Amino acid sequence: QVQLVESGGGLVQAGGSLRLSCAASGSFFSINVMGWYRQASGKQRELVALVSRGGDTNYADSVKGRFTVSRDNAKNTVSLQMNSLKAEDTAVYYCNALVTGVGFRRDFWGQGTQVTVSS
C-alpha cells in the first residue's frame, strides 16, 4: 500500500546539525499528517514533530527552537532539520504518515534511522 523511506541519520557531535528526510510512495489519495517520532534505547517512542497538509506544526517541548519540520505535498516528502543537537537527542527516528486510500485511513511508519549525538 504505502511505503515510507527515511534517509539522513548518522553520527554528529553535540551542537551539530543533521537533516532527516522521508519519502512516501504507493497507492493512496492523500497524506493528512506527516512527521517524526523517536525512540531512545530503553524508552517509549515519543513525538518529535508533526506537520499537517496545510502546514500547521506541532513540536515536542524538548525540540522547540532547535528542530524544524517541513513537507512538500507535491512530492509526498517530509523533512526534519535538527540543529543544536544534544546527547539526549540520540535515538532511532521514525517517519510517520496518516494516509487515506481506497478503503483505508491509517498510520504508516518508516523503518527508522539512527541518530547518534556524541557529547
C-alpha positions as CSV (number, residue, x, y, z in Angstrom):
1,Q,0.0,0.0,0.0
2,V,2.2,2.8,1.3
3,Q,6.0,2.8,1.9
4,L,7.9,5.4,3.9
5,V,11.7,5.5,3.2
6,E,13.9,7.6,5.5
7,S,17.4,8.9,5.0
8,G,19.8,11.2,6.6
9,G,20.6,9.7,10.0
10,G,24.1,9.4,11.3
11,L,26.7,10.4,14.0
12,V,27.2,14.0,14.9
13,Q,28.9,15.9,17.7
14,A,26.8,17.8,20.2
15,G,25.9,21.2,18.9
16,G,25.9,20.0,15.3
17,S,23.1,19.6,12.8
18,L,21.5,16.8,10.8
19,R,18.7,16.7,8.3
20,L,16.3,13.7,8.0
21,S,14.1,13.1,5.0
22,C,11.3,10.8,4.3
23,A,9.5,10.0,1.1
24,A,6.1,8.3,0.8
25,S,5.2,6.1,-2.2
26,G,2.5,3.7,-3.1
27,S,-1.2,3.9,-3.9
28,F,-3.2,6.4,-1.9
29,F,-5.4,9.6,-2.2
30,S,-3.7,11.9,0.3
31,I,-1.4,12.2,3.3
32,N,-3.1,14.1,6.1
33,V,-0.3,14.5,8.7
34,M,3.3,13.7,8.4
35,G,6.1,13.8,10.9
36,W,8.6,12.2,13.1
37,Y,8.8,10.2,16.3
38,R,11.8,8.8,18.1
39,Q,12.7,6.0,20.4
40,A,15.7,6.0,22.6
41,S,17.2,2.8,24.0
42,G,15.0,1.6,26.8
43,K,12.4,4.2,26.4
44,Q,9.0,4.5,24.7
45,R,8.5,6.0,21.3
46,E,7.7,9.7,21.6
47,L,6.5,12.5,19.3
48,V,9.2,14.8,17.9
49,A,7.3,16.9,15.3
50,L,4.3,16.8,13.1
51,V,3.1,18.9,10.2
52,S,-0.4,18.9,8.7
53,R,-1.2,19.1,5.0
54,G,-1.9,22.8,5.5
55,G,1.4,23.4,7.2
56,D,0.4,23.6,10.8
57,T,3.1,22.2,13.0
58,N,3.4,20.6,16.4
59,Y,6.7,20.1,18.3
60,A,7.7,18.3,21.5
61,D,8.8,20.8,24.1
62,S,12.3,19.3,24.1
63,V,13.0,20.2,20.5
64,K,11.2,23.5,20.1
65,G,13.5,26.2,18.8
66,R,16.1,23.6,17.6
67,F,14.2,21.4,15.1
68,T,12.1,22.4,12.1
69,V,9.7,20.1,10.3
70,S,8.6,20.8,6.8
71,R,6.9,18.9,4.0
72,D,6.4,19.0,0.2
73,N,2.9,17.9,-0.6
74,A,3.6,17.6,-4.3
75,K,6.5,15.2,-3.7
76,N,4.9,13.5,-0.6
77,T,8.0,14.1,1.5
78,V,8.7,15.4,5.0
79,S,12.0,16.6,6.4
80,L,13.3,17.3,9.9
81,Q,16.1,19.9,10.2
82,M,17.8,19.3,13.5
83,N,20.1,22.0,14.9
84,S,22.0,22.4,18.2
85,L,21.8,18.6,18.7
86,K,22.2,17.3,22.2
87,A,23.3,13.8,23.5
88,E,19.7,13.3,24.7
89,D,18.5,13.5,21.1
90,T,20.2,10.2,20.4
91,A,17.5,7.8,19.2
92,V,16.1,5.9,16.3
93,Y,13.9,8.4,14.4
94,Y,10.8,7.1,12.6
95,C,8.9,8.8,9.9
96,N,5.1,8.7,10.3
97,A,2.2,9.5,8.0
98,L,-1.5,9.4,8.3
99,V,-2.7,8.3,4.9
100,T,-6.0,8.0,3.2
101,G,-6.5,5.5,0.3
102,V,-9.1,3.1,-1.1
103,G,-10.7,1.5,1.9
104,F,-8.3,2.8,4.5
105,R,-7.2,5.7,6.6
106,R,-4.3,4.8,8.9
107,D,-0.9,5.4,10.1
108,F,2.2,4.2,8.3
109,W,5.8,4.0,9.6
110,G,9.2,4.1,8.1
111,Q,11.9,1.6,9.1
112,G,13.7,4.1,11.3
113,T,17.0,5.8,11.0
114,Q,19.6,6.1,13.8
115,V,20.7,9.5,15.1
116,T,23.6,9.4,17.5
117,V,24.9,12.6,19.1
118,S,28.2,12.4,20.9
119,S,29.0,14.6,23.8
